Amino acid sequence: MTDQRRRSVQHGNSGDIWIVYHDSWADNNILGVFDSAEEAMEFQEQVSPEFPHGALLTPFHVPWRYNDHVTELTME
């Protein structure tokens, strides 16, 4: 990944995921979902040649995530 490419991506906030997708045709647009911009950019560069319009990248804010940790919720 080039330094110019790194600088051109807007970095997301904490809690963001990164989505790699294409708009070359209407079906199956999402190609991958990543925790970091670096991983997403690396994947984007690998798959871009496979699509006429290339692959696109965008951050998406996720307010919470399900994981293997226990989270206790209480109602007051």
DANORLIN-V887906 format. One line per field, one symbol per residue. psi: psi as a letter, one per 20 degrees, with the letter a starting at -180 (. if undefined). burial: I if it has 9 or more other ideal C-beta (glycine too) atoms within 8 Angstrom, else O. Layout:
psi: ???
burial: ???
This chain:
psi: pqhggghippprrpjqrppprrkhrhqlhphqpqhqhggghggghhigiiphjaqrpqqppohrqpaiqppppqp.
burial: OOOOIIOOIOOIOOOIIIIIIIOOOOOOOOIIOIOOIOIIIIIIIOIIOOIOOOIIIOIIOOOOOOOOOOOOOOOO
